C-alpha cells in the first residue's frame, strides 16, 4: 500500500510540475513533449510522465497526434478570456454567498489574510509571494461560500489563470490597486452585504482582466 501512495504522490508532483511549466509558457504551443527527455530532466521513470501527460490531455493542455506525438496546446488569450468570463460568473456568486454564510472564524481568517497581504505588498516586490497571498485571499472566499462545488471549480480556474494573474500583478501599481479592491470585497463580506460583495468582486475581476489584456497587448507590440 505504501508503494502505491508513493507512486500516486510522484505522479501528482510530475503532473503539477508539467502543468505549471506549460501554463507559464516554458513549453511553446505546438512543441513536442518527449517522455524520455522529460523523465531524465525530472529524474523519474517514464511511467509517471506518461500518466501525467494523459491527465494533461484531459485538461486540454496537450494533445496526442495520430503518430503518438504529444504536442503542447496550452492556453491562448481567447482561452484566458473564456476562463475569466466563467470566473466572473462563479466568483461573484461565491463572494455574495460568503457574505451570507461565512462563519466568524472564517471572517477572522479573511481579515488576517488581508492584513498579511497589505504588509507584504508594501514591503516586497516578490510577485510569486504576492500571487500566493492573492490566492489565499480568494481561496478563503471560496471556502466561505459554503459550496464545495464553487470551491472546486474556482480552485481549478485560479490554477489555469495563475500565469495571467502573475503578469497582471507585476505591472506597475497593480498590486496596490488589488489591495484597495480586496478591501472593498472584504468589507462587504464582513458587513454581510451580499449585493455589495457581488458588485465589488465583479469590479475587481473586470479590472484584473483589463489590466492583463493591456499588458499582453503591450508585450505583443514590443516583440
Secondary structure, DSSP 8 states (H G I E B T S, - for coil): -HHHHHHHHHHHHHHHHHHHHHHTTSS-TT-B--HHHHHHHHTS-HHHHHHHHHHHHHHTSEEE-TTS-EEE----HHHHHHHHHHHHHHHHHHHHHHHHH--HHHHHHHHHHHHHHHHHHTT---HHHHHHHHHHHHHHHHHHTT-HHHHHHHHHHHHHTHHHHHHHHTSTTHHHHHHHHHHHHHHHHHTT-HHHHHHHHHHHHHHHHHHHHHHHHHHHHT-
